[in-house]
């Protein structure tokens, strides 16, 4: 998909702004950030919308990212694109988070307790639902945290997420995603396609299985850079210490 560098930066900013505010992002806000006119931003937004990377909710003049927009963003994150790299403040926050996980996990002598602590830490650090496979069972933590997100004021979405969770453990066992870090965004989810959530999981070796998983489930609107880094780190750390 061909877009200009400015369009890429605008998409990045819309995604990050929307993750923080949960409100559609308008051209005036973007114009101030980029030092150009709102008309210029609207033209760039129109291009991004024509490519299916952002959309305009019926009740708002602003734009929100689509699943395709998030996928484009995540692919650039994984590719290490310069304009998607964390700021110094964000990097320090991430370092504090990974240190907190390490302290909590390494204090546990039992493998199952260490994995549970790791999941609980991810819940606290991301605000998402945390999950892990432990000996053929699926451990979940933070369901109430997940459902406090504004996306889940709609009971239809809550029911869709509940259905996804009911089927997640057998799907993980059968599908066995093979990448060290696996990211399923919105309709990419093989189960619960309409739940508008993202599943970010890390595969790691544990005493229970060579294909254990740990990760989070949250709304598509989230800080992918931070969450992906935390989940990747946690999977790597568990594999090293267990």
MOFEN-V766011 format. One record per run of one state. SS is the DSSP state (a for helix, b for strand, c for the rest). FROM is the first residue (numbers start at 0). TO is the last residue. If there is no record, write none. Layout:
BEGIN
SS:FROM:TO  SS:FROM:TO
END
This chain:
BEGIN
c:0:3  a:4:20  c:21:23  b:24:24  c:25:25  a:26:33  c:34:36  a:37:49  c:50:52  b:53:54  c:55:61  b:62:64  c:65:65  a:66:78  c:79:80  a:81:83  c:84:86  a:87:105  c:106:109  a:110:125  c:126:127  b:128:133  c:134:135  b:136:140  c:141:141  a:142:146  c:147:148  a:149:152  c:153:153  a:154:174  c:175:179  b:180:184  a:185:187  c:188:195  b:196:203  c:204:210  b:211:218  c:219:222  a:223:240  c:241:241
END
